[in-house]
Amino acid sequence: MIEKCRNVGYLIIFFTFFVTTAAQNDECLMCHGDKSLSYERDNKLVSLFVNESKFNTSVHADLECVDCH
């Protein structure tokens, strides 16, 4: 019985972790869809903007952002 409860606990932890890390593209684009999103590196401004329409017609269209990032 204790082992069964432990296994259920492991499953709950696994699925909780999986669900919280599997963000959808629209969640990423809430910030990355902002043209002003950027940071400075080596005295250069680096844009973090992702153009959703270009993304959706690119080779990456079938991927979720979190598949790579």
Residue pairs with C-beta under 8 A, 6 or more apart in sequence:
21 66
22 64
22 66
23 64
23 65
23 66
24 64
25 55
25 64
25 65
28 50
28 65
28 66
28 69
29 50
29 52
31 37
31 48
32 48
32 49
32 50
32 65
33 49
33 50
33 52
34 49
35 47
35 49
36 49
37 47
37 48
37 49
38 45
38 46
38 47
38 48
38 49
39 45
39 46
39 48
40 46
55 61
